[in-house]
Amino acid sequence: IYAPLPLKVKAELCLQNAPENVSDLFPTVTDSSIQEKLKSKQIILENAKISKKKVKKPKRMGLTAVEKRRLKAFEIPKNYQKYECFTKLNELWNGYITEVLQDESGDSMLVALIKSDLHGAKIKVQRSKNKSVLNKSGIIVKETANTFQIIT
């Protein structure tokens, strides 16, 4: 199928010493040399089955939300629902918020204030659908997505 290159083309391509056959470029391999190389080797002739390891589910730590509600984990007992019990929390919060807002200014201060924890902050109710709580002030003891529970 392939004809050897003419001498003129070989000279132009600087291939005067190139072999005529491509097979001359590769070393000759005999059956005995192959046998010698494979003598102490393991050869897998088919795909090995990879065993699927069972993924262990992590053990649940703590209680579920339903269990916490049933145990009343987030409710403050009546005998501790006093303003005096939470004044120390307010002092801790004052130190925390001054540290958070220390290096902030402008919009970054608003972002830091929104992200900060409000447990222990003193607040005053300015607007509410419930008119009986207007102008009441107290310390936040419980903060949820839409509500604050305060001690007055």
NUVODO-140985 format. One line per field, with one value per atom (N, C-alpha, C, CB): residue in one letter; x, y, z; residue number from 0; atom name. Coordinates in steps of 0.2 Angstrom, whole numbers, plus 5000, padded with zeros to 4 digits. Glycine has a CB too. Example, Ala and Ser with C-alpha at 12.3 -4.5 7.8 and 13.67 -1.06 7.14 Angstrom:
residu c(a,a,a,a,s,s,s,s)
u c(5066,5062,5066,5057,5064,5068,5064,5070)
v c(4972,4978,4984,4978,4989,4995,5000,4997)
w c(5039,5039,5039,5045,5035,5036,5039,5029)
num c(0,0,0,0,1,1,1,1)
atome c(N,CA,C,CB,N,CA,C,CB)
//
This chain:
residu c(i,i,i,i,y,y,y,y,a,a,a,a,p,p,p,p,l,l,l,l,p,p,p,p,l,l,l,l,k,k,k,k,v,v,v,v,k,k,k,k,a,a,a,a,e,e,e,e,l,l,l,l,c,c,c,c,l,l,l,l,q,q,q,q,n,n,n,n,a,a,a,a,p,p,p,p,e,e,e,e,n,n,n,n,v,v,v,v,s,s,s,s,d,d,d,d,l,l,l,l,f,f,f,f,p,p,p,p,t,t,t,t,v,v,v,v,t,t,t,t,d,d,d,d,s,s,s,s,s,s,s,s,i,i,i,i,q,q,q,q,e,e,e,e,k,k,k,k,l,l,l,l,k,k,k,k,s,s,s,s,k,k,k,k,q,q,q,q,i,i,i,i,i,i,i,i,l,l,l,l,e,e,e,e,n,n,n,n,a,a,a,a,k,k,k,k,i,i,i,i,s,s,s,s,k,k,k,k,k,k,k,k,k,k,k,k,v,v,v,v,k,k,k,k,k,k,k,k,p,p,p,p,k,k,k,k,r,r,r,r,m,m,m,m,g,g,g,g,l,l,l,l,t,t,t,t,a,a,a,a,v,v,v,v,e,e,e,e,k,k,k,k,r,r,r,r,r,r,r,r,l,l,l,l,k,k,k,k,a,a,a,a,f,f,f,f,e,e,e,e,i,i,i,i,p,p,p,p,k,k,k,k,n,n,n,n,y,y,y,y,q,q,q,q,k,k,k,k,y,y,y,y,e,e,e,e,c,c,c,c,f,f,f,f,t,t,t,t,k,k,k,k,l,l,l,l,n,n,n,n,e,e,e,e,l,l,l,l,w,w,w,w,n,n,n,n,g,g,g,g,y,y,y,y,i,i,i,i,t,t,t,t,e,e,e,e,v,v,v,v,l,l,l,l,q,q,q,q,d,d,d,d,e,e,e,e,s,s,s,s,g,g,g,g,d,d,d,d,s,s,s,s,m,m,m,m,l,l,l,l,v,v,v,v,a,a,a,a,l,l,l,l,i,i,i,i,k,k,k,k,s,s,s,s,d,d,d,d,l,l,l,l,h,h,h,h,g,g,g,g,a,a,a,a,k,k,k,k,i,i,i,i,k,k,k,k,v,v,v,v,q,q,q,q,r,r,r,r,s,s,s,s,k,k,k,k,n,n,n,n,k,k,k,k,s,s,s,s,v,v,v,v,l,l,l,l,n,n,n,n,k,k,k,k,s,s,s,s,g,g,g,g,i,i,i,i,i,i,i,i,v,v,v,v,k,k,k,k,e,e,e,e,t,t,t,t,a,a,a,a,n,n,n,n,t,t,t,t,f,f,f,f,q,q,q,q,i,i,i,i,i,i,i,i,t,t,t,t)
u c(5004,5000,5004,4995,5010,5014,5020,5016,5022,5028,5034,5027,5040,5045,5046,5052,5048,5049,5055,5051,5054,5060,5066,5057,5072,5078,5078,5084,5075,5075,5071,5072,5065,5060,5064,5053,5067,5071,5076,5074,5080,5085,5082,5089,5076,5073,5071,5067,5069,5066,5072,5060,5078,5083,5082,5085,5080,5078,5082,5071,5088,5092,5094,5099,5094,5096,5090,5101,5084,5078,5077,5071,5074,5073,5067,5071,5067,5062,5055,5064,5056,5049,5048,5049,5042,5040,5042,5033,5041,5042,5050,5040,5054,5061,5062,5065,5058,5058,5057,5054,5054,5052,5056,5044,5058,5062,5058,5064,5062,5059,5057,5063,5051,5049,5048,5043,5051,5050,5045,5056,5042,5038,5041,5035,5048,5051,5052,5058,5054,5054,5048,5057,5042,5036,5034,5030,5036,5035,5039,5037,5045,5050,5047,5057,5044,5042,5035,5040,5031,5025,5026,5020,5031,5032,5030,5040,5032,5030,5024,5036,5020,5015,5008,5016,5004,4997,4993,4993,4989,4985,4978,4988,4974,4967,4964,4964,4960,4958,4950,4958,4947,4940,4940,4935,4935,4934,4932,4928,4936,4935,4929,4941,4925,4919,4921,4914,4919,4920,4914,4921,4916,4911,4909,4913,4902,4899,4899,4892,4903,4903,4897,4909,4894,4888,4890,4884,4886,4887,4884,4885,4887,4884,4881,4889,4875,4871,4874,4863,4875,4877,4872,4880,4874,4869,4867,4872,4860,4857,4859,4849,4861,4864,4858,4871,4856,4852,4844,4853,4840,4833,4830,4829,4824,4821,4817,4816,4814,4810,4804,4808,4801,4795,4797,4792,4802,4804,4806,4810,4809,4811,4804,4815,4799,4793,4789,4788,4789,4786,4789,4786,4796,4800,4800,4807,4797,4797,4804,4792,4808,4816,4817,4820,4813,4814,4809,4813,4805,4801,4805,4795,4804,4807,4802,4809,4804,4800,4797,4804,4791,4788,4792,4781,4796,4800,4806,4802,4808,4814,4811,4818,4805,4802,4802,4795,4808,4809,4814,4811,4813,4817,4824,4815,4825,4831,4835,4830,4832,4836,4840,4831,4837,4840,4844,4835,4845,4850,4857,4849,4859,4866,4867,4868,4862,4862,4862,4855,4859,4859,4866,4854,4869,4876,4881,4878,4880,4884,4883,4883,4876,4874,4877,4867,4877,4880,4888,4879,4891,4898,4899,4902,4895,4895,4894,4890,4888,4886,4891,4879,4895,4900,4906,4902,4907,4913,4911,4915,4905,4903,4903,4896,4900,4899,4905,4893,4911,4916,4920,4922,4921,4924,4920,4930,4913,4908,4906,4902,4904,4901,4896,4906,4891,4886,4882,4890,4882,4879,4881,4879,4888,4891,4889,4899,4887,4885,4878,4885,4873,4867,4867,4863,4871,4872,4874,4877,4879,4882,4876,4888,4872,4867,4861,4864,4860,4855,4857,4853,4864,4866,4868,4873,4868,4870,4864,4871,4866,4862,4858,4865,4852,4848,4846,4842,4848,4846,4850,4848,4846,4849,4848,4856,4846,4845,4839,4845,4840,4834,4830,4836,4824,4820,4814,4818,4811,4804,4800,4805,4794,4789,4786,4783,4788,4785,4779,4791,4778,4773,4771,4775,4764,4762,4754,4763,4752,4744,4741,4743,4744,4742,4743,4745,4738,4739,4741,4732,4740,4741,4749,4738,4753,4760,4764,4763,4760,4764,4767,4759,4773,4777,4780,4773,4779,4782,4790,4778,4794,4801,4803,4805,4808,4811,4817,4805,4819,4825,4823,4830,4826,4824,4827,4827,4822,4824,4823,4820,4819,4818,4817,4812,4821,4820,4819,4827,4813,4811,4811,4804,4809,4809,4805,4807,4799,4795,4793,4788,4795,4794,4799,4788,4799,4803,4799,4807,4802,4799,4803,4798,4799,4803,4801,4803,4805,4804,4803,4809,4798,4797,4798,4790)
v c(4994,5000,5006,5000,5006,5012,5011,5014,5016,5015,5019,5018,5017,5020,5027,5017,5032,5039,5039,5044,5043,5044,5048,5048,5046,5049,5057,5046,5060,5067,5070,5069,5067,5069,5068,5065,5062,5060,5065,5053,5067,5072,5079,5073,5081,5087,5087,5089,5081,5081,5078,5076,5078,5076,5069,5081,5064,5058,5052,5056,5054,5049,5043,5052,5043,5037,5034,5039,5036,5034,5027,5038,5022,5015,5015,5011,5010,5009,5007,5004,5003,5000,5003,4992,5005,5008,5003,5010,4996,4991,4991,4984,4994,4994,4999,4996,5003,5008,5005,5014,5000,4997,4991,4995,4990,4984,4978,4984,4972,4966,4963,4962,4960,4956,4949,4960,4945,4938,4935,4934,4929,4926,4925,4920,4923,4921,4928,4918,4934,4940,4942,4945,4941,4942,4937,4941,4931,4926,4928,4919,4930,4932,4938,4934,4943,4949,4947,4954,4942,4941,4935,4939,4933,4927,4928,4925,4933,4934,4940,4936,4941,4946,4943,4951,4946,4944,4948,4945,4944,4947,4946,4945,4951,4951,4951,4956,4946,4945,4948,4938,4949,4951,4957,4946,4961,4966,4963,4971,4966,4964,4967,4965,4963,4966,4970,4961,4977,4981,4981,4989,4979,4978,4985,4974,4986,4992,4992,4994,4997,4998,5001,5002,4999,5002,5008,4997,5014,5020,5020,5026,5021,5022,5028,5021,5028,5034,5037,5033,5043,5046,5046,5053,5044,5044,5051,5041,5051,5057,5060,5057,5066,5069,5074,5073,5074,5079,5077,5085,5081,5080,5083,5083,5080,5083,5089,5078,5093,5099,5097,5103,5092,5089,5087,5083,5084,5082,5088,5077,5093,5099,5102,5104,5103,5106,5102,5107,5095,5091,5092,5084,5092,5093,5100,5090,5105,5112,5114,5113,5113,5114,5122,5111,5125,5133,5137,5134,5134,5138,5140,5135,5146,5149,5147,5156,5144,5142,5149,5138,5149,5154,5158,5152,5154,5157,5161,5152,5160,5163,5169,5159,5170,5175,5182,5173,5184,5191,5195,5190,5201,5206,5205,5213,5205,5205,5199,5205,5193,5187,5189,5181,5193,5194,5201,5195,5204,5210,5209,5214,5203,5201,5199,5195,5196,5194,5201,5190,5206,5213,5216,5217,5215,5218,5214,5217,5207,5203,5206,5196,5207,5209,5215,5209,5220,5227,5226,5231,5222,5221,5218,5217,5213,5209,5214,5204,5218,5223,5228,5226,5231,5236,5233,5239,5227,5223,5222,5217,5220,5219,5225,5216,5231,5237,5242,5240,5240,5244,5247,5240,5243,5245,5246,5240,5246,5246,5254,5242,5255,5262,5262,5267,5266,5266,5260,5268,5258,5252,5245,5251,5245,5239,5238,5239,5244,5244,5241,5251,5243,5240,5232,5243,5230,5223,5219,5222,5222,5219,5218,5223,5224,5224,5219,5231,5218,5213,5206,5214,5205,5198,5196,5197,5201,5200,5197,5207,5193,5190,5195,5184,5195,5200,5198,5202,5192,5189,5193,5182,5197,5201,5208,5199,5210,5217,5220,5218,5227,5230,5233,5236,5232,5235,5238,5230,5243,5246,5244,5253,5242,5241,5247,5236,5249,5255,5254,5258,5248,5247,5239,5248,5238,5232,5232,5229,5226,5225,5225,5219,5222,5221,5228,5215,5232,5239,5238,5243,5233,5232,5232,5226,5230,5230,5236,5224,5241,5247,5251,5252,5253,5257,5253,5263,5247,5242,5241,5236,5241,5240,5234,5246,5230,5225,5222,5219,5216,5212,5206,5210,5206,5200,5194,5201,5189,5182,5177,5181,5178,5173,5176,5168,5174,5177,5172,5181,5173,5168,5172,5164,5168,5172,5178,5167,5178,5184,5187,5182,5185,5187,5188,5183,5192,5193,5192,5200,5188,5187,5191,5179,5196,5200,5200,5208,5201,5201,5209,5197,5211,5218,5219,5221)
w c(5000,5000,5000,5006,5004,5005,5000,5012,4997,4993,4996,4985,4996,4999,4996,4998,5000,4998,4993,5004,4988,4983,4986,4977,4984,4987,4987,4983,4982,4982,4987,4975,4989,4994,5001,4994,5002,5008,5009,5007,5004,5005,5007,4998,5004,5006,5014,5002,5016,5023,5028,5023,5025,5029,5032,5035,5028,5030,5027,5029,5025,5021,5025,5019,5032,5036,5039,5042,5037,5039,5037,5038,5041,5038,5033,5044,5029,5024,5027,5019,5032,5035,5042,5035,5043,5050,5055,5050,5054,5059,5061,5056,5057,5059,5065,5053,5066,5071,5078,5070,5079,5085,5086,5085,5093,5094,5093,5102,5091,5090,5097,5086,5097,5103,5101,5106,5105,5104,5110,5104,5109,5114,5120,5111,5120,5126,5130,5124,5127,5131,5134,5126,5131,5134,5140,5128,5139,5144,5150,5142,5149,5154,5158,5152,5155,5158,5162,5153,5160,5163,5168,5158,5169,5173,5181,5174,5184,5191,5191,5195,5186,5187,5187,5181,5190,5190,5185,5197,5181,5176,5177,5169,5177,5178,5171,5183,5170,5163,5162,5161,5168,5168,5173,5169,5173,5178,5184,5175,5189,5196,5199,5200,5202,5205,5211,5207,5211,5217,5222,5214,5228,5233,5235,5239,5235,5237,5245,5235,5248,5255,5257,5257,5263,5265,5269,5270,5267,5270,5277,5265,5282,5288,5289,5294,5292,5293,5300,5293,5300,5306,5311,5305,5317,5323,5324,5329,5326,5327,5334,5327,5334,5340,5342,5339,5348,5351,5350,5348,5351,5350,5344,5357,5342,5336,5339,5333,5334,5336,5340,5330,5338,5341,5349,5338,5350,5356,5361,5356,5358,5361,5364,5357,5359,5361,5367,5355,5366,5371,5378,5369,5378,5384,5387,5383,5383,5384,5386,5390,5381,5382,5381,5377,5377,5376,5381,5369,5385,5389,5396,5391,5398,5404,5410,5403,5415,5420,5424,5426,5427,5430,5435,5433,5439,5444,5442,5449,5435,5433,5428,5429,5427,5423,5426,5420,5428,5432,5428,5439,5428,5425,5428,5425,5434,5438,5436,5446,5434,5432,5425,5431,5421,5414,5414,5409,5419,5419,5417,5425,5420,5418,5411,5423,5408,5401,5397,5399,5399,5396,5396,5399,5402,5402,5397,5409,5397,5392,5385,5393,5383,5377,5375,5376,5380,5378,5377,5385,5380,5378,5372,5384,5370,5364,5358,5363,5358,5353,5352,5354,5357,5356,5353,5363,5354,5350,5343,5354,5342,5335,5331,5335,5334,5330,5330,5332,5334,5335,5328,5339,5324,5318,5312,5316,5313,5307,5307,5309,5301,5300,5294,5298,5293,5288,5287,5282,5280,5278,5282,5271,5283,5286,5293,5285,5296,5303,5303,5306,5298,5298,5297,5292,5292,5291,5297,5285,5300,5306,5312,5309,5312,5317,5316,5318,5309,5307,5308,5299,5307,5308,5316,5304,5320,5327,5331,5330,5336,5341,5345,5345,5346,5350,5357,5346,5359,5365,5371,5366,5375,5380,5378,5381,5373,5371,5374,5363,5376,5378,5372,5384,5372,5366,5369,5361,5365,5366,5360,5368,5361,5356,5353,5359,5347,5344,5340,5340,5337,5332,5333,5325,5334,5335,5333,5342,5331,5329,5336,5325,5341,5348,5352,5352,5353,5356,5363,5355,5366,5373,5375,5376,5370,5371,5368,5367,5365,5363,5369,5360,5367,5372,5378,5374,5378,5383,5381,5384,5386,5385,5389,5386,5387,5391,5388,5391,5390,5388,5384,5394,5378,5374,5377,5366,5378,5381,5376,5387,5371,5365,5359,5367,5354,5347,5342,5345,5338,5333,5327,5335,5321,5315,5314,5309,5318,5317,5324,5314,5329,5336,5340,5339,5345,5351,5357,5351,5362,5368,5373,5370,5376,5381,5388,5379,5393,5400,5402,5404,5405,5406,5414,5404)
num c(0,0,0,0,1,1,1,1,2,2,2,2,3,3,3,3,4,4,4,4,5,5,5,5,6,6,6,6,7,7,7,7,8,8,8,8,9,9,9,9,10,10,10,10,11,11,11,11,12,12,12,12,13,13,13,13,14,14,14,14,15,15,15,15,16,16,16,16,17,17,17,17,18,18,18,18,19,19,19,19,20,20,20,20,21,21,21,21,22,22,22,22,23,23,23,23,24,24,24,24,25,25,25,25,26,26,26,26,27,27,27,27,28,28,28,28,29,29,29,29,30,30,30,30,31,31,31,31,32,32,32,32,33,33,33,33,34,34,34,34,35,35,35,35,36,36,36,36,37,37,37,37,38,38,38,38,39,39,39,39,40,40,40,40,41,41,41,41,42,42,42,42,43,43,43,43,44,44,44,44,45,45,45,45,46,46,46,46,47,47,47,47,48,48,48,48,49,49,49,49,50,50,50,50,51,51,51,51,52,52,52,52,53,53,53,53,54,54,54,54,55,55,55,55,56,56,56,56,57,57,57,57,58,58,58,58,59,59,59,59,60,60,60,60,61,61,61,61,62,62,62,62,63,63,63,63,64,64,64,64,65,65,65,65,66,66,66,66,67,67,67,67,68,68,68,68,69,69,69,69,70,70,70,70,71,71,71,71,72,72,72,72,73,73,73,73,74,74,74,74,75,75,75,75,76,76,76,76,77,77,77,77,78,78,78,78,79,79,79,79,80,80,80,80,81,81,81,81,82,82,82,82,83,83,83,83,84,84,84,84,85,85,85,85,86,86,86,86,87,87,87,87,88,88,88,88,89,89,89,89,90,90,90,90,91,91,91,91,92,92,92,92,93,93,93,93,94,94,94,94,95,95,95,95,96,96,96,96,97,97,97,97,98,98,98,98,99,99,99,99,100,100,100,100,101,101,101,101,102,102,102,102,103,103,103,103,104,104,104,104,105,105,105,105,106,106,106,106,107,107,107,107,108,108,108,108,109,109,109,109,110,110,110,110,111,111,111,111,112,112,112,112,113,113,113,113,114,114,114,114,115,115,115,115,116,116,116,116,117,117,117,117,118,118,118,118,119,119,119,119,120,120,120,120,121,121,121,121,122,122,122,122,123,123,123,123,124,124,124,124,125,125,125,125,126,126,126,126,127,127,127,127,128,128,128,128,129,129,129,129,130,130,130,130,131,131,131,131,132,132,132,132,133,133,133,133,134,134,134,134,135,135,135,135,136,136,136,136,137,137,137,137,138,138,138,138,139,139,139,139,140,140,140,140,141,141,141,141,142,142,142,142,143,143,143,143,144,144,144,144,145,145,145,145,146,146,146,146,147,147,147,147,148,148,148,148,149,149,149,149,150,150,150,150,151,151,151,151)
atome c(N,CA,C,CB,N,CA,C,CB,N,CA,C,CB,N,CA,C,CB,N,CA,C,CB,N,CA,C,CB,N,CA,C,CB,N,CA,C,CB,N,CA,C,CB,N,CA,C,CB,N,CA,C,CB,N,CA,C,CB,N,CA,C,CB,N,CA,C,CB,N,CA,C,CB,N,CA,C,CB,N,CA,C,CB,N,CA,C,CB,N,CA,C,CB,N,CA,C,CB,N,CA,C,CB,N,CA,C,CB,N,CA,C,CB,N,CA,C,CB,N,CA,C,CB,N,CA,C,CB,N,CA,C,CB,N,CA,C,CB,N,CA,C,CB,N,CA,C,CB,N,CA,C,CB,N,CA,C,CB,N,CA,C,CB,N,CA,C,CB,N,CA,C,CB,N,CA,C,CB,N,CA,C,CB,N,CA,C,CB,N,CA,C,CB,N,CA,C,CB,N,CA,C,CB,N,CA,C,CB,N,CA,C,CB,N,CA,C,CB,N,CA,C,CB,N,CA,C,CB,N,CA,C,CB,N,CA,C,CB,N,CA,C,CB,N,CA,C,CB,N,CA,C,CB,N,CA,C,CB,N,CA,C,CB,N,CA,C,CB,N,CA,C,CB,N,CA,C,CB,N,CA,C,CB,N,CA,C,CB,N,CA,C,CB,N,CA,C,CB,N,CA,C,CB,N,CA,C,CB,N,CA,C,CB,N,CA,C,CB,N,CA,C,CB,N,CA,C,CB,N,CA,C,CB,N,CA,C,CB,N,CA,C,CB,N,CA,C,CB,N,CA,C,CB,N,CA,C,CB,N,CA,C,CB,N,CA,C,CB,N,CA,C,CB,N,CA,C,CB,N,CA,C,CB,N,CA,C,CB,N,CA,C,CB,N,CA,C,CB,N,CA,C,CB,N,CA,C,CB,N,CA,C,CB,N,CA,C,CB,N,CA,C,CB,N,CA,C,CB,N,CA,C,CB,N,CA,C,CB,N,CA,C,CB,N,CA,C,CB,N,CA,C,CB,N,CA,C,CB,N,CA,C,CB,N,CA,C,CB,N,CA,C,CB,N,CA,C,CB,N,CA,C,CB,N,CA,C,CB,N,CA,C,CB,N,CA,C,CB,N,CA,C,CB,N,CA,C,CB,N,CA,C,CB,N,CA,C,CB,N,CA,C,CB,N,CA,C,CB,N,CA,C,CB,N,CA,C,CB,N,CA,C,CB,N,CA,C,CB,N,CA,C,CB,N,CA,C,CB,N,CA,C,CB,N,CA,C,CB,N,CA,C,CB,N,CA,C,CB,N,CA,C,CB,N,CA,C,CB,N,CA,C,CB,N,CA,C,CB,N,CA,C,CB,N,CA,C,CB,N,CA,C,CB,N,CA,C,CB,N,CA,C,CB,N,CA,C,CB,N,CA,C,CB,N,CA,C,CB,N,CA,C,CB,N,CA,C,CB,N,CA,C,CB,N,CA,C,CB,N,CA,C,CB,N,CA,C,CB,N,CA,C,CB,N,CA,C,CB,N,CA,C,CB,N,CA,C,CB,N,CA,C,CB,N,CA,C,CB,N,CA,C,CB,N,CA,C,CB,N,CA,C,CB,N,CA,C,CB,N,CA,C,CB,N,CA,C,CB,N,CA,C,CB,N,CA,C,CB,N,CA,C,CB,N,CA,C,CB,N,CA,C,CB,N,CA,C,CB)
//
